[in-house]
Amino acid sequence: MTINTPRPDRYSPLPAQPDRSLARRVLVIGGAGYIGGAVGPYLLDRGFGVRDLDLLVYGHDTGILPKLQNPGYSYVFGDMGDPATLDKALDGVTDVVILAGLVGDPITRSYPDAARAINDDALRRCLDALNGRGLDRVIFVSTCSNYGMIGEDETADETFDLNPLSLYAEAKVRCEEYLLSLRGVVDYKPVVLRFATAFGLAPRMRFDLTVNEFTRDLFLDKALEVYDAHTWRPYCHVRDFARLIETVLLAPAERVAFDVFNAGSNANNYTKQGLVDLIQDFLPGRTIAYRENSSDPRNYRVNFGKLNTVLGFECRTSVRDGVEEILWALQNRLLDGVEERRTFHGNYELARVSARAAEEGDPCPTIA
Ligand SMILES: NC(=O)c1ccc[n+]([C@@H]2O[C@H](COP(=O)([O-])OP(=O)(O)OC[C@H]3O[C@@H](n4cnc5c(N)ncnc54)[C@H](O)[C@@H]3O)[C@@H](O)[C@H]2O)c1
């Protein structure tokens, strides 16, 4: 079935930004996801043109809708590994941010074939297809999970040995290595950002991430089970990720190209116990069951000093601020429908892994 879109300009050529000195138009691949919901609006506010390309693998359609009101925004539905879709999405674009993937250890464990197809094969095809288009930055968003498990008294900087412990992190490491091997081969300037675990409010709010999940569960007075409370993890607010992406887009190319940056802040390294204690400052007296030996052995504290020394970048939002923000949203009834939209609010179950399947099943008519 073919339907006409009422506002074709919203879906086709990416509009130039009038009266703005920044003539940068950024394709955010995976922009409908949790972090993309913070990155797109931030860049639009800062005068960038933004287009999202997304396959909506969790059926999380409404993550896109708030952005459609902005004249600097456009959206393409589809798979980053499909050359025709990517070609269409890249029209008029100056820079690319890659957020897309099957994100997290649990979802890649549940769907190993889809994980390989997306996080290795489709991503590799995408990185190759970005060459020869005169792009400037290609920011690949990787993860601090790549450090896996490190000694109690160590913190991992960017030179630390990688020790990926899941299909998810293994694919990230392979992709980082591939991208960094392309010096002299590609005309774009790749930058790898190893993100800390995200927290904070965004349209596709994910409650399968520790800060968000613990805050909501304790707010609702659910009996929270905390596994391996002594283990460390770094955290970062989604708005700080958006600010960092802008910083990397605007930095002199020679300062960032073919380089790797941990993305987060030293102050936001927490043990799970530390997180629980912090949330309990707001919500005392909740029930918590402590368990040991979960199936997730990750334990890593990360050093984020390079962001500051090379880019002068500092995160602004503490975990405490993030917890308060989520509690405010919960108290004001903004997140009441989480249980009914479980797939929207967490990476638990796939709705689709290819655009073709959607067309054949016809739940998603083609836009002429
Ligand atoms: N959320 C975190 O805590 C965290 C931590 C470290 C790194 N990261 C990285 O940040 C990025 C974004 O994470 P997120 O939390 O927003 O995840 P998310 O799952 O909410 O978003 C990923 C997006 O990619 C899209 N996608 C998947 N396969 C696609 C394909 N083949 N073509 C086009 N789009 C596709 C999905 O539909 C989804 O919208 C990921 O690369 C992730 O590895 C996230």
The ligand as an SDF file (V2000), in Angstrom:
LIG
                    3D

 44 48  0  0  0  0  0  0  0  0999 V2000
   22.2050    3.4540   26.9360 N   0  0  0  0  0  0  0  0  0  0  0  0
   23.3960    3.2640   27.5070 C   0  0  0  0  0  0  0  0  0  0  0  0
   23.5270    3.1720   28.7340 O   0  0  0  0  0  0  0  0  0  0  0  0
   24.6280    3.1670   26.6570 C   0  0  0  0  0  0  0  0  0  0  0  0
   25.8710    2.9860   27.2720 C   0  0  0  0  0  0  0  0  0  0  0  0
   27.0090    2.8970   26.4710 C   0  0  0  0  0  0  0  0  0  0  0  0
   26.9030    3.0100   25.1020 C   0  0  0  0  0  0  0  0  0  0  0  0
   25.6790    3.1840   24.5330 N   0  0  0  0  0  0  0  0  0  0  0  0
   25.5750    3.2690   23.0870 C   0  0  0  0  0  0  0  0  0  0  0  0
   24.7690    4.3840   22.7390 O   0  0  0  0  0  0  0  0  0  0  0  0
   24.0090    4.0710   21.5720 C   0  0  0  0  0  0  0  0  0  0  0  0
   22.5390    4.3720   21.7930 C   0  0  0  0  0  0  0  0  0  0  0  0
   22.0600    3.6570   22.9210 O   0  0  0  0  0  0  0  0  0  0  0  0
   20.5230    3.7800   23.3590 P   0  0  0  0  0  0  0  0  0  0  0  0
   20.4810    3.5610   24.8260 O   0  0  0  0  0  0  0  0  0  0  0  0
   19.9490    4.9930   22.7750 O   0  0  0  0  0  0  0  0  0  0  0  0
   19.9240    2.4770   22.6760 O   0  0  0  0  0  0  0  0  0  0  0  0
   18.5070    2.2290   21.9790 P   0  0  0  0  0  0  0  0  0  0  0  0
   18.3420    0.7620   21.8810 O   0  0  0  0  0  0  0  0  0  0  0  0
   17.4600    3.0150   22.7010 O   0  0  0  0  0  0  0  0  0  0  0  0
   18.6920    2.8650   20.5370 O   0  0  0  0  0  0  0  0  0  0  0  0
   19.2910    2.1900   19.4600 C   0  0  0  0  0  0  0  0  0  0  0  0
   18.5490    2.5810   18.2160 C   0  0  0  0  0  0  0  0  0  0  0  0
   19.1460    1.9280   17.0790 O   0  0  0  0  0  0  0  0  0  0  0  0
   18.0700    1.5680   16.2000 C   0  0  0  0  0  0  0  0  0  0  0  0
   18.5400    0.5230   15.2770 N   0  0  0  0  0  0  0  0  0  0  0  0
   18.8560   -0.7530   15.5740 C   0  0  0  0  0  0  0  0  0  0  0  0
   19.2590   -1.4030   14.4740 N   0  0  0  0  0  0  0  0  0  0  0  0
   19.1870   -0.5120   13.4430 C   0  0  0  0  0  0  0  0  0  0  0  0
   19.4800   -0.5930   12.0620 C   0  0  0  0  0  0  0  0  0  0  0  0
   19.9270   -1.7310   11.5010 N   0  0  0  0  0  0  0  0  0  0  0  0
   19.3030    0.5040   11.2990 N   0  0  0  0  0  0  0  0  0  0  0  0
   18.8430    1.6710   11.8470 C   0  0  0  0  0  0  0  0  0  0  0  0
   18.5570    1.7960   13.1640 N   0  0  0  0  0  0  0  0  0  0  0  0
   18.7300    0.7180   13.9600 C   0  0  0  0  0  0  0  0  0  0  0  0
   16.9830    1.1090   17.1370 C   0  0  0  0  0  0  0  0  0  0  0  0
   15.7260    1.0610   16.4920 O   0  0  0  0  0  0  0  0  0  0  0  0
   17.0730    2.1380   18.2410 C   0  0  0  0  0  0  0  0  0  0  0  0
   16.2480    3.2490   17.9890 O   0  0  0  0  0  0  0  0  0  0  0  0
   24.3080    2.6130   21.2410 C   0  0  0  0  0  0  0  0  0  0  0  0
   25.2720    2.5550   20.2220 O   0  0  0  0  0  0  0  0  0  0  0  0
   24.8700    2.0590   22.5230 C   0  0  0  0  0  0  0  0  0  0  0  0
   25.7460    0.9860   22.2950 O   0  0  0  0  0  0  0  0  0  0  0  0
   24.5340    3.2620   25.2730 C   0  0  0  0  0  0  0  0  0  0  0  0
  1  2  1  0
  2  3  2  0
  2  4  1  0
  4  5  1  0
  4 44  2  0
  5  6  2  0
  6  7  1  0
  7  8  2  0
  8  9  1  0
  8 44  1  0
  9 10  1  0
  9 42  1  0
 10 11  1  0
 11 12  1  0
 11 40  1  0
 12 13  1  0
 13 14  1  0
 14 15  2  0
 14 16  1  0
 14 17  1  0
 17 18  1  0
 18 19  2  0
 18 20  1  0
 18 21  1  0
 21 22  1  0
 22 23  1  0
 23 24  1  0
 23 38  1  0
 24 25  1  0
 25 26  1  0
 25 36  1  0
 26 27  1  0
 26 35  1  0
 27 28  2  0
 28 29  1  0
 29 30  1  0
 29 35  2  0
 30 31  1  0
 30 32  2  0
 32 33  1  0
 33 34  2  0
 34 35  1  0
 36 37  1  0
 36 38  1  0
 38 39  1  0
 40 41  1  0
 40 42  1  0
 42 43  1  0
M  CHG  2   8   1  16  -1
M  END
$$$$
